[in-house]
Amino acid sequence: MKGKHSMTRELRILWFLTFLIMIPPGIFAQNITVIGNVVDNFGDPVIGVTITQKDQSGTGTITDLDGNFTVSVPTNSILIISYIGMESQEVKAVSEQKLIIELKDTAEALDEVVVIGYGGSKARKDLTGSVGSISGAKLAQVPVASVAEALQGKIAGVQVSTVDGTPGAEINIRIRGGVPR
């Protein structure tokens, strides 16, 4: 009787140890809070930078007006810091110190994007309506006080006018009969 009782005890212990081995280690993983600041190559804060956990689409945040962020991720996570027009970076998540991340401008030019009046944006090649454009180099050649004045007479369908004739007066830009704002 005594041998049978010790056998069931040993089986129970064996089953318990087998159960512990089958529990995924992720259940015991602890989240850490990562605090940081994102700046550009001049040291100025960058607003709206996306911070996400690598290979996890649901975990992330964006920087505030001062470039600060706080995100909770599992230990040993990799954070991806990205912003349009800047090189993305991968940083190891640490909780003991504030991360200072400097993003560098990309040397590559962006594809031309057109913002359309009724919402959304598309690549210029995908548009079916008429599009007027002018290069920055052509605008820079015009000797005027503001960019709005440089647009006067350069793009079809764009009317630039001042509220009154005084220098520095408010400028209205009307596009294809729209209401000035």
C-alpha positions as CSV (number, residue, x, y, z in Angstrom):
1,M,0.0,0.0,0.0
2,K,2.8,2.4,0.9
3,G,4.5,1.8,-2.5
4,K,1.3,2.5,-4.4
5,H,0.8,5.8,-2.5
6,S,4.4,7.0,-3.2
7,M,3.9,6.0,-6.9
8,T,0.9,8.3,-7.3
9,R,2.7,11.1,-5.6
10,E,5.6,10.7,-8.0
11,L,3.2,10.7,-10.9
12,R,1.5,13.9,-9.7
13,I,4.9,15.6,-9.4
14,L,5.8,14.4,-12.9
15,W,2.5,15.7,-14.3
16,F,3.0,19.0,-12.6
17,L,6.5,19.4,-13.9
18,T,5.4,18.5,-17.4
19,F,2.6,21.1,-17.2
20,L,5.1,23.8,-16.1
21,I,7.4,23.0,-19.1
22,M,4.4,23.4,-21.5
23,I,3.6,26.9,-20.2
24,P,4.9,29.4,-22.8
25,P,7.7,31.7,-21.4
26,G,5.7,34.7,-22.7
27,I,3.3,34.4,-19.8
28,F,6.0,35.3,-17.4
29,A,7.3,38.2,-19.5
30,Q,7.0,41.6,-17.9
31,N,6.3,44.8,-19.7
32,I,8.6,47.8,-19.2
33,T,7.8,51.5,-19.8
34,V,10.2,53.2,-22.2
35,I,10.5,56.9,-22.0
36,G,12.3,58.9,-24.7
37,N,12.7,62.1,-26.8
38,V,13.1,62.3,-30.5
39,V,15.1,65.2,-32.0
40,D,16.3,66.1,-35.5
41,N,20.0,66.6,-36.5
42,F,19.8,70.2,-35.2
43,G,18.6,69.1,-31.7
44,D,15.0,70.3,-32.3
45,P,12.1,68.1,-31.1
46,V,10.3,66.2,-33.9
47,I,6.5,66.1,-33.5
48,G,4.4,63.1,-34.7
49,V,7.2,60.5,-34.9
50,T,5.9,57.0,-34.9
51,I,7.3,54.6,-32.3
52,T,6.3,50.9,-32.8
53,Q,7.4,47.6,-31.4
54,K,9.2,45.6,-34.1
55,D,7.0,42.7,-35.5
56,Q,4.0,43.9,-33.4
57,S,1.4,46.0,-35.3
58,G,-0.7,46.8,-32.2
59,T,1.9,48.4,-29.9
60,G,3.1,51.9,-30.5
61,T,2.7,55.6,-29.9
62,I,3.7,59.0,-31.4
63,T,5.7,61.9,-30.1
64,D,4.1,64.9,-28.5
65,L,4.8,68.6,-29.2
66,D,8.1,68.4,-27.4
67,G,9.2,65.2,-29.1
68,N,8.6,63.1,-26.0
69,F,7.0,59.6,-25.9
70,T,6.1,56.9,-23.5
71,V,5.4,53.3,-24.6
72,S,4.9,50.0,-22.7
73,V,6.5,47.0,-24.3
74,P,7.8,43.6,-23.3
75,T,11.5,43.4,-22.0
76,N,14.1,42.9,-24.7
77,S,11.9,44.5,-27.4
78,I,13.1,46.4,-30.4
79,L,11.5,49.8,-31.1
80,I,11.2,51.2,-34.6
81,I,11.3,55.0,-34.8
82,S,10.1,56.4,-38.1
83,Y,9.1,59.7,-39.7
84,I,8.4,60.8,-43.2
85,G,11.5,62.3,-44.8
86,M,13.9,60.9,-42.1
87,E,15.8,57.7,-41.8
88,S,14.1,55.1,-39.6
89,Q,16.0,53.7,-36.6
90,E,15.8,50.5,-34.6
91,V,16.5,50.9,-30.8
92,K,16.6,48.4,-28.0
93,A,13.9,49.2,-25.4
94,V,15.3,50.0,-22.0
95,S,13.5,51.2,-18.9
96,E,16.3,52.5,-16.7
97,Q,17.1,55.6,-18.7
98,K,15.5,58.2,-21.0
99,L,16.2,57.5,-24.6
100,I,17.4,60.4,-26.8
101,I,17.0,59.5,-30.4
102,E,18.3,61.7,-33.2
103,L,16.7,61.2,-36.6
104,K,18.7,62.2,-39.7
105,D,17.1,63.6,-42.9
106,T,17.0,61.3,-45.9
107,A,19.0,62.4,-48.9
108,E,16.4,60.8,-51.2
109,A,13.6,62.9,-52.7
110,L,10.0,61.9,-51.9
111,D,7.7,60.9,-54.7
112,E,5.4,63.7,-55.7
113,V,2.2,63.6,-53.7
114,V,-0.8,65.7,-54.5
115,V,-3.3,66.7,-51.8
116,I,-6.8,66.8,-53.3
117,G,-9.5,69.2,-52.1
118,Y,-12.1,66.7,-51.1
119,G,-9.8,64.6,-48.8
120,G,-7.0,62.1,-49.1
121,S,-3.9,62.2,-51.2
122,K,-2.7,60.3,-54.3
123,A,0.5,59.9,-56.3
124,R,0.4,62.3,-59.2
125,K,0.5,59.5,-61.7
126,D,-2.8,58.1,-60.3
127,L,-4.9,61.3,-60.7
128,T,-7.5,61.6,-63.5
129,G,-8.4,65.3,-63.1
130,S,-6.4,68.4,-64.1
131,V,-3.4,69.3,-61.9
132,G,-1.5,72.6,-61.9
133,S,2.0,72.8,-60.4
134,I,5.0,75.0,-60.2
135,S,8.5,74.2,-59.1
136,G,10.1,75.9,-56.1
137,A,13.0,77.0,-58.3
138,K,10.6,79.0,-60.5
139,L,8.9,80.5,-57.4
140,A,12.3,81.6,-56.0
141,Q,13.1,83.5,-59.2
142,V,10.1,85.9,-58.7
143,P,11.1,89.0,-56.6
144,V,8.1,89.3,-54.2
145,A,7.6,89.5,-50.5
146,S,5.7,86.2,-50.1
147,V,5.2,82.8,-51.7
148,A,1.5,83.6,-52.1
149,E,2.3,86.7,-54.2
150,A,4.7,84.6,-56.3
151,L,1.8,82.3,-57.3
152,Q,-0.1,85.2,-58.9
153,G,-0.6,84.3,-62.6
154,K,1.7,81.2,-62.5
155,I,-0.9,78.4,-62.2
156,A,-4.2,78.2,-64.2
157,G,-7.3,78.4,-62.0
158,V,-5.5,80.0,-59.0
159,Q,-6.4,83.6,-58.2
160,V,-4.3,85.5,-55.6
161,S,-5.7,88.8,-54.3
162,T,-5.2,91.1,-51.3
163,V,-8.0,92.3,-49.0
164,D,-6.8,95.9,-49.5
165,G,-4.0,97.6,-51.3
166,T,-1.7,98.2,-48.3
167,P,1.7,96.4,-48.1
168,G,1.6,93.4,-45.9
169,A,-2.2,93.1,-46.2
170,E,-3.9,89.7,-45.9
171,I,-3.7,87.6,-49.0
172,N,-6.6,85.5,-50.3
173,I,-5.9,82.5,-52.5
174,R,-8.9,81.1,-54.5
175,I,-8.6,77.9,-56.4
176,R,-11.0,77.3,-59.3
177,G,-13.8,79.3,-57.9
178,G,-13.6,78.2,-54.3
179,V,-14.5,80.3,-51.3
180,P,-11.5,82.3,-49.9
181,R,-10.4,81.6,-46.4
